[in-house]
Amino acid sequence: MVDIGSKAPDFSLEGSDGKTHRLSDFKGRYLVLYFYPKDDTPGCTIEAKEFSEGLSEIRGLGAEVVGVSKDDLKSHGKFCGKYGLSILLLSDPDSKVIKEYGAYGDRGIFGVGTLRNTYVIDGKGNVVKVYEKVKPKGHSAEIMAFLRAGIG
């Protein structure tokens, strides 16, 4: 489980841009690392579209947005293409990173799997904010408000 003030677990995952990404790639800026259950499902689509629509403002606030699910790169590619998503999506097929962050567990009627959690990580790799059981609609605005309020 990752808590505020803890060091964010490192990762090395393939992205929808065809490159491998690590936590260190985001050093010096904030990272909004959000975990979601499945590409092209209603809640996940709302969340990804809102993050894509707000990406330039989020970047203007000194942060980058990255989504993580266990879906493969082919699925991420279809998802990004279908909705014109501009955010980077990472593939964690064995849920290793998802579990390291504590974003895995009982999802009620949907069984055990990836939880909708978001972690804001500072430029030094420390977790500064944790959102659990995220409601997709309005989450991007919630993140922007946090970033505007002056993190840390």
DRENTOR-845046 format. One record per residue: residue number from 1; residue in one letter; x, y, z negated of N, C-alpha, C in turn. Coordinates in steps of 0.02 Angstrom, whole numbers. Layout:
DRENTOR-845046
+-----+----+--------+--------+--------+--------+--------+--------+--------+--------+--------+
!   i ! aa !     nu !     nv !     nw !    cau !    cav !    caw !     cu !     cv !     cw !
+-----+----+--------+--------+--------+--------+--------+--------+--------+--------+--------+
! NUM !  a !      X !      Y !      Z !      X !      Y !      Z !      X !      Y !      Z !
...
+-----+----+--------+--------+--------+--------+--------+--------+--------+--------+--------+
END
This chain:
DRENTOR-845046
+-----+----+--------+--------+--------+--------+--------+--------+--------+--------+--------+
!   i ! aa !     nu !     nv !     nw !    cau !    cav !    caw !     cu !     cv !     cw !
+-----+----+--------+--------+--------+--------+--------+--------+--------+--------+--------+
!   1 !  m !     42 !    -60 !      0 !      0 !      0 !      0 !     44 !     63 !      0 !
!   2 !  v !     27 !    110 !     41 !     64 !    173 !     47 !     25 !    228 !     11 !
!   3 !  d !     59 !    262 !    -34 !     28 !    315 !    -72 !     62 !    382 !    -58 !
!   4 !  i !     28 !    437 !    -77 !     56 !    503 !    -70 !    122 !    506 !   -109 !
!   5 !  g !    173 !    534 !    -78 !    239 !    539 !   -110 !    285 !    481 !    -95 !
!   6 !  s !    259 !    427 !    -68 !    301 !    370 !    -52 !    333 !    378 !     17 !
!   7 !  k !    386 !    340 !     27 !    419 !    339 !     92 !    376 !    299 !    140 !
!   8 !  a !    363 !    325 !    199 !    322 !    290 !    249 !    362 !    230 !    275 !
!   9 !  p !    331 !    172 !    281 !    366 !    115 !    310 !    387 !    129 !    382 !
!  10 !  d !    447 !    108 !    398 !    472 !    117 !    466 !    434 !     68 !    512 !
!  11 !  f !    434 !     83 !    575 !    403 !     38 !    624 !    439 !     43 !    690 !
!  12 !  s !    429 !     -7 !    731 !    455 !     -8 !    799 !    402 !    -44 !    840 !
!  13 !  l !    361 !     -4 !    875 !    304 !    -31 !    912 !    302 !     -3 !    983 !
!  14 !  e !    277 !    -44 !   1029 !    269 !    -22 !   1098 !    209 !     24 !   1104 !
!  15 !  g !    216 !     75 !   1146 !    164 !    124 !   1154 !    130 !    123 !   1222 !
!  16 !  s !     74 !    157 !   1225 !     35 !    162 !   1287 !     74 !    198 !   1342 !
!  17 !  d !    129 !    231 !   1324 !    171 !    265 !   1373 !    227 !    220 !   1400 !
!  18 !  g !    227 !    156 !   1378 !    277 !    108 !   1403 !    343 !    110 !   1365 !
!  19 !  k !    347 !    150 !   1313 !    409 !    156 !   1274 !    400 !    125 !   1205 !
!  20 !  t !    456 !    109 !   1173 !    455 !     85 !   1104 !    463 !    146 !   1059 !
!  21 !  h !    422 !    150 !   1006 !    423 !    207 !    961 !    438 !    185 !    890 !
!  22 !  r !    477 !    227 !    856 !    495 !    216 !    786 !    475 !    278 !    745 !
!  23 !  l !    469 !    268 !    680 !    453 !    324 !    637 !    504 !    380 !    646 !
!  24 !  s !    568 !    362 !    653 !    621 !    412 !    659 !    613 !    457 !    721 !
!  25 !  d !    575 !    434 !    770 !    563 !    475 !    830 !    527 !    541 !    813 !
!  26 !  f !    494 !    542 !    756 !    453 !    599 !    737 !    486 !    641 !    682 !
!  27 !  k !    549 !    627 !    668 !    586 !    664 !    617 !    585 !    738 !    632 !
!  28 !  g !    575 !    778 !    581 !    576 !    850 !    589 !    507 !    881 !    602 !
!  29 !  r !    456 !    838 !    611 !    388 !    864 !    619 !    340 !    816 !    585 !
!  30 !  y !    280 !    838 !    577 !    230 !    797 !    544 !    201 !    745 !    593 !
!  31 !  l !    185 !    688 !    565 !    155 !    634 !    604 !     88 !    616 !    573 !
!  32 !  v !     36 !    619 !    613 !    -31 !    596 !    593 !    -36 !    526 !    622 !
!  33 !  l !    -26 !    476 !    578 !    -26 !    406 !    599 !    -93 !    377 !    578 !
!  34 !  y !   -135 !    363 !    629 !   -201 !    337 !    612 !   -209 !    266 !    637 !
!  35 !  f !   -240 !    225 !    595 !   -253 !    155 !    611 !   -327 !    146 !    625 !
!  36 !  y !   -341 !    106 !    676 !   -411 !     96 !    696 !   -421 !     24 !    717 !
!  37 !  p !   -483 !     -2 !    711 !   -495 !    -73 !    723 !   -488 !    -97 !    795 !
!  38 !  k !   -518 !    -61 !    844 !   -520 !    -91 !    911 !   -533 !    -38 !    965 !
!  39 !  d !   -495 !    -44 !   1020 !   -505 !      0 !   1078 !   -577 !     -6 !   1104 !
!  40 !  d !   -601 !     50 !   1130 !   -665 !     53 !   1166 !   -725 !     27 !   1127 !
!  41 !  t !   -725 !     40 !   1062 !   -784 !     28 !   1021 !   -810 !     96 !    999 !
!  42 !  p !   -874 !    101 !    980 !   -903 !    168 !    968 !   -864 !    214 !    922 !
!  43 !  g !   -849 !    193 !    861 !   -814 !    236 !    813 !   -744 !    252 !    835 !
!  44 !  c !   -709 !    202 !    860 !   -640 !    211 !    882 !   -635 !    258 !    941 !
!  45 !  t !   -685 !    256 !    984 !   -686 !    300 !   1042 !   -698 !    372 !   1021 !
!  46 !  i !   -745 !    383 !    975 !   -757 !    451 !    949 !   -693 !    480 !    920 !
!  47 !  e !   -660 !    440 !    877 !   -600 !    464 !    844 !   -544 !    480 !    894 !
!  48 !  a !   -532 !    435 !    942 !   -479 !    445 !    991 !   -493 !    505 !   1036 !
!  49 !  k !   -556 !    513 !   1057 !   -574 !    570 !   1099 !   -565 !    636 !   1062 !
!  50 !  e !   -586 !    638 !    998 !   -579 !    700 !    959 !   -505 !    717 !    948 !
!  51 !  f !   -464 !    667 !    934 !   -393 !    680 !    926 !   -362 !    704 !    991 !
!  52 !  s !   -382 !    675 !   1048 !   -357 !    697 !   1113 !   -377 !    769 !   1127 !
!  53 !  e !   -440 !    785 !   1113 !   -464 !    853 !   1125 !   -429 !    904 !   1081 !
!  54 !  g !   -409 !    885 !   1021 !   -376 !    931 !    975 !   -300 !    927 !    975 !
!  55 !  l !   -272 !    886 !   1020 !   -200 !    873 !   1019 !   -158 !    936 !   1027 !
!  56 !  s !   -175 !    980 !   1072 !   -133 !   1040 !   1081 !   -134 !   1083 !   1018 !
!  57 !  e !   -191 !   1089 !    985 !   -193 !   1128 !    923 !   -154 !   1093 !    867 !
!  58 !  i !   -161 !   1028 !    863 !   -123 !    990 !    812 !    -48 !    998 !    824 !
!  59 !  r !    -27 !    994 !    886 !     44 !   1004 !    902 !     66 !   1075 !    884 !
!  60 !  g !     22 !   1123 !    896 !     36 !   1192 !    878 !     44 !   1202 !    803 !
!  61 !  l !     16 !   1156 !    764 !     22 !   1158 !    692 !     82 !   1117 !    667 !
!  62 !  g !    123 !   1093 !    715 !    184 !   1058 !    697 !    178 !    984 !    687 !
!  63 !  a !    126 !    954 !    715 !    116 !    882 !    704 !    104 !    845 !    770 !
!  64 !  e !    112 !    781 !    767 !     98 !    736 !    823 !     48 !    684 !    799 !
!  65 !  v !      4 !    661 !    844 !    -46 !    610 !    827 !    -29 !    545 !    861 !
!  66 !  v !    -30 !    490 !    823 !    -18 !    425 !    851 !    -69 !    376 !    822 !
!  67 !  g !   -102 !    338 !    866 !   -150 !    287 !    844 !   -119 !    218 !    847 !
!  68 !  v !   -138 !    175 !    800 !   -112 !    106 !    798 !   -170 !     57 !    790 !
!  69 !  s !   -170 !      6 !    832 !   -216 !    -50 !    825 !   -181 !   -113 !    847 !
!  70 !  k !   -213 !   -170 !    837 !   -182 !   -233 !    858 !   -194 !   -248 !    933 !
!  71 !  d !   -231 !   -205 !    967 !   -244 !   -214 !   1038 !   -178 !   -212 !   1077 !
!  72 !  d !   -176 !   -249 !   1133 !   -115 !   -250 !   1173 !   -111 !   -188 !   1219 !
!  73 !  l !    -54 !   -182 !   1252 !    -43 !   -123 !   1294 !    -91 !   -119 !   1353 !
!  74 !  k !   -111 !   -176 !   1379 !   -160 !   -176 !   1434 !   -226 !   -146 !   1411 !
!  75 !  s !   -248 !   -165 !   1351 !   -309 !   -138 !   1322 !   -302 !    -63 !   1310 !
!  76 !  h !   -244 !    -42 !   1282 !   -232 !     29 !   1269 !   -235 !     69 !   1335 !
!  77 !  g !   -205 !     40 !   1388 !   -205 !     73 !   1453 !   -275 !     84 !   1480 !
!  78 !  k !   -317 !     32 !   1475 !   -387 !     38 !   1498 !   -424 !     90 !   1456 !
!  79 !  f !   -414 !     88 !   1391 !   -447 !    134 !   1344 !   -428 !    206 !   1360 !
!  80 !  c !   -363 !    219 !   1369 !   -340 !    286 !   1384 !   -367 !    310 !   1452 !
!  81 !  g !   -365 !    265 !   1501 !   -389 !    283 !   1568 !   -464 !    297 !   1570 !
!  82 !  k !   -502 !    256 !   1537 !   -575 !    262 !   1537 !   -598 !    329 !   1507 !
!  83 !  y !   -564 !    352 !   1454 !   -586 !    412 !   1419 !   -539 !    471 !   1427 !
!  84 !  g !   -487 !    464 !   1468 !   -440 !    519 !   1479 !   -403 !    538 !   1415 !
!  85 !  l !   -385 !    489 !   1375 !   -352 !    502 !   1311 !   -281 !    526 !   1321 !
!  86 !  s !   -261 !    576 !   1283 !   -193 !    604 !   1289 !   -149 !    585 !   1230 !
!  87 !  i !   -177 !    553 !   1180 !   -138 !    533 !   1122 !   -100 !    468 !   1136 !
!  88 !  l !    -47 !    458 !   1100 !     -7 !    398 !   1105 !    -39 !    343 !   1063 !
!  89 !  l !    -47 !    284 !   1092 !    -74 !    227 !   1055 !    -19 !    174 !   1051 !
!  90 !  l !    -10 !    146 !    992 !     40 !     94 !    982 !      6 !     27 !    972 !
!  91 !  s !     40 !    -26 !    995 !     14 !    -94 !    990 !     50 !   -131 !    933 !
!  92 !  d !     11 !   -157 !    886 !     37 !   -197 !    830 !      1 !   -264 !    830 !
!  93 !  p !     16 !   -307 !    880 !    -22 !   -369 !    891 !    -25 !   -417 !    832 !
!  94 !  d !     27 !   -418 !    789 !     26 !   -463 !    732 !      4 !   -428 !    667 !
!  95 !  s !    -16 !   -365 !    673 !    -39 !   -324 !    616 !     14 !   -313 !    562 !
!  96 !  k !     77 !   -322 !    578 !    130 !   -315 !    529 !    133 !   -244 !    500 !
!  97 !  v !    135 !   -194 !    544 !    138 !   -125 !    522 !     72 !   -104 !    489 !
!  98 !  i !     17 !   -127 !    518 !    -49 !   -112 !    490 !    -51 !   -135 !    417 !
!  99 !  k !    -26 !   -195 !    403 !    -25 !   -222 !    335 !     24 !   -184 !    291 !
! 100 !  e !     83 !   -166 !    317 !    132 !   -129 !    278 !    105 !    -63 !    253 !
! 101 !  y !     63 !    -32 !    293 !     33 !     32 !    273 !    -28 !     24 !    228 !
! 102 !  g !    -52 !    -37 !    220 !   -111 !    -49 !    179 !   -175 !    -35 !    217 !
! 103 !  a !   -172 !    -37 !    283 !   -230 !    -23 !    325 !   -261 !    -88 !    350 !
! 104 !  y !   -262 !   -139 !    308 !   -288 !   -204 !    326 !   -327 !   -231 !    266 !
! 105 !  g !   -387 !   -256 !    279 !   -426 !   -283 !    224 !   -497 !   -298 !    244 !
! 106 !  d !   -539 !   -303 !    194 !   -609 !   -321 !    204 !   -647 !   -262 !    234 !
! 107 !  r !   -678 !   -275 !    292 !   -717 !   -224 !    327 !   -792 !   -238 !    323 !
! 108 !  g !   -812 !   -270 !    268 !   -883 !   -284 !    258 !   -910 !   -333 !    310 !
! 109 !  i !   -963 !   -313 !    343 !   -996 !   -357 !    391 !   -952 !   -374 !    452 !
! 110 !  f !   -898 !   -334 !    461 !   -853 !   -345 !    518 !   -795 !   -392 !    500 !
! 111 !  g !   -794 !   -417 !    439 !   -742 !   -464 !    417 !   -677 !   -430 !    399 !
! 112 !  v !   -625 !   -469 !    394 !   -559 !   -443 !    376 !   -524 !   -419 !    440 !
! 113 !  g !   -491 !   -361 !    434 !   -456 !   -334 !    492 !   -429 !   -265 !    478 !
! 114 !  t !   -416 !   -227 !    531 !   -387 !   -161 !    524 !   -438 !   -112 !    496 !
! 115 !  l !   -417 !    -75 !    445 !   -459 !    -24 !    414 !   -446 !     42 !    449 !
! 116 !  r !   -495 !     86 !    447 !   -489 !    152 !    477 !   -457 !    199 !    426 !
! 117 !  n !   -390 !    199 !    423 !   -352 !    241 !    377 !   -306 !    286 !    416 !
! 118 !  t !   -291 !    344 !    388 !   -245 !    392 !    419 !   -194 !    413 !    367 !
! 119 !  y !   -131 !    419 !    389 !    -76 !    440 !    346 !    -42 !    499 !    379 !
! 120 !  v !    -34 !    554 !    341 !      3 !    612 !    365 !     72 !    607 !    334 !
! 121 !  i !    122 !    605 !    377 !    191 !    595 !    357 !    231 !    657 !    375 !
! 122 !  d !    272 !    682 !    326 !    310 !    742 !    340 !    372 !    726 !    382 !
! 123 !  g !    409 !    777 !    400 !    467 !    770 !    443 !    525 !    731 !    413 !
! 124 !  k !    520 !    717 !    348 !    572 !    678 !    314 !    550 !    606 !    302 !
! 125 !  g !    490 !    589 !    326 !    466 !    520 !    320 !    427 !    505 !    256 !
! 126 !  n !    405 !    558 !    221 !    366 !    549 !    160 !    291 !    557 !    174 !
! 127 !  v !    251 !    516 !    142 !    178 !    521 !    151 !    152 !    579 !    109 !
! 128 !  v !    118 !    627 !    141 !     93 !    685 !    106 !     17 !    685 !     99 !
! 129 !  k !    -17 !    642 !    137 !    -90 !    638 !    132 !   -112 !    569 !    157 !
! 130 !  v !   -162 !    541 !    122 !   -190 !    477 !    142 !   -266 !    485 !    147 !
! 131 !  y !   -294 !    463 !    202 !   -366 !    462 !    212 !   -386 !    389 !    220 !
! 132 !  e !   -431 !    365 !    177 !   -455 !    296 !    182 !   -529 !    296 !    200 !
! 133 !  k !   -551 !    242 !    231 !   -621 !    235 !    252 !   -644 !    297 !    290 !
! 134 !  v !   -603 !    315 !    339 !   -615 !    375 !    380 !   -681 !    369 !    419 !
! 135 !  k !   -717 !    424 !    420 !   -776 !    430 !    463 !   -749 !    461 !    528 !
! 136 !  p !   -758 !    426 !    585 !   -728 !    450 !    648 !   -748 !    520 !    669 !
! 137 !  k !   -813 !    534 !    665 !   -837 !    600 !    688 !   -813 !    654 !    641 !
! 138 !  g !   -776 !    702 !    667 !   -751 !    758 !    628 !   -684 !    746 !    595 !
! 139 !  h !   -655 !    687 !    603 !   -591 !    673 !    569 !   -534 !    716 !    597 !
! 140 !  s !   -534 !    727 !    662 !   -483 !    770 !    692 !   -487 !    841 !    662 !
! 141 !  a !   -546 !    867 !    654 !   -555 !    934 !    624 !   -532 !    934 !    552 !
! 142 !  e !   -544 !    879 !    517 !   -522 !    872 !    447 !   -445 !    875 !    443 !
! 143 !  i !   -412 !    841 !    490 !   -339 !    841 !    493 !   -314 !    911 !    509 !
! 144 !  m !   -345 !    945 !    557 !   -323 !   1012 !    575 !   -331 !   1060 !    516 !
! 145 !  a !   -385 !   1054 !    478 !   -394 !   1096 !    419 !   -339 !   1084 !    368 !
! 146 !  f !   -321 !   1021 !    359 !   -266 !   1004 !    313 !   -200 !   1035 !    337 !
! 147 !  l !   -186 !   1029 !    401 !   -124 !   1056 !    428 !   -123 !   1133 !    423 !
! 148 !  r !   -180 !   1164 !    437 !   -185 !   1238 !    433 !   -175 !   1262 !    362 !
! 149 !  a !   -195 !   1223 !    312 !   -192 !   1243 !    242 !   -119 !   1244 !    217 !
! 150 !  g !    -73 !   1222 !    258 !     -3 !   1223 !    239 !     14 !   1162 !    197 !
! 151 !  i !     39 !   1113 !    230 !     52 !   1048 !    199 !    108 !   1053 !    148 !
! 152 !  g !    104 !   1007 !    101 !    158 !   1000 !     52 !    157 !   1056 !      3 !
+-----+----+--------+--------+--------+--------+--------+--------+--------+--------+--------+
END
